[in-house]
Amino acid sequence: MPVYTEDGKQYHTHLGKGDIGRYVFLPGDPYRTDLIAGFFEDAKLIAHHREHRTWTGYLDGVKVSVTSTGMGCPSAAICVEELIKLGADTFIRIGTAGTVKDSNDSEKYDGVIVTGAVRDEGTTLHYIPIEYPAVADRNVVDALARAAIARGKNYLEGISHSKDSYFGEVDPDQAPIGDLLKARWKAWQKGNVACSEMESAALFVISSIRRCRSSAIMNWGDMEDTIRVACDAVKLLIKEDEIR
């Protein structure tokens, strides 16, 4: 299988050296990158190939990027691997999620700052055994938490359920193993899993293996406030990285 295009760019993202910053936001939806790039200074569309759409601009004068991963851990893993090859080392996933622990969470909280993920997907098994945890970087989590507080937002810090099947969650009875899916969902609830989405496990496992940093901030639908918090968190990391 090819790794690079004929002109030397990464095969799936069509990105090359110098195209991105070390800090990268990762939505799933390609066209959500346009919204996020609107918060950058001097943003430019760099590439759009398959599900991967990339803008690069600046926050506080430092180069940052946003690249869409597409839906699910397989495409997210490809995207993150290619970004790491180009020098990215700090990732914040931005997206929407469903509640798990308590249906009232959507009223009590603005969303979830993800500290770890249930590896209920198959991609990361191709990297390392299931006993290996999918955990976020504590510095990125802390920056997101401080940024949220500064904006008067109330994000729960907690675990996400990363799954492969959207309809296995929203309509388990359509599957022959529906009873098993529902029993597992009750286990996540009893274990205080906060939300459910489809990419964080791959992001966290690959980041840990590659010695990079990542977390995720998920919301129930208010995307613009979540983007503001994530941008503020990167600004905090930029300042702190300058003195580390």
Salt bridges, closest charged atoms under 4 A:
ASP19 OD2 - LYS9 NZ 3.57
ASP34 OD1 - ARG53 NE 2.77
ASP42 OD1 - LYS44 NZ 2.80
GLU81 OE2 - ARG210 NH2 2.88
GLU82 OE2 - HIS12 ND1 2.76
ASP89 OD1 - ARG22 NE 3.02
ASP102 OD2 - LYS108 NZ 3.58
ASP105 OD1 - LYS101 NZ 3.86
ASP105 OD1 - LYS108 NZ 3.76
ASP120 OD2 - HIS161 NE2 2.81
ASP120 OD1 - ARG184 NH2 2.90
ASP142 OD2 - ARG146 NE 2.86
GLU169 OE1 - LYS163 NZ 2.76
ASP173 OD1 - LYS182 NZ 2.71
ASP179 OD1 - LYS182 NZ 3.98
GLU197 OE1 - ARG93 NE 3.24
GLU199 OE1 - ARG93 NH2 2.54
GLU224 OE1 - ARG228 NH2 3.49
ASP225 OD2 - LYS153 NZ 2.83
ASP225 OD1 - ARG228 NH1 3.16
ASP232 OD2 - ARG151 NE 2.53
GLU240 OE2 - ARG146 NH2 2.82
GLU240 OE1 - ARG244 NH2 3.83
ASP241 OD2 - ARG22 NH2 3.79
ASP241 OD2 - ARG213 NH2 2.74
ASP241 OD1 - ARG244 NH1 2.51
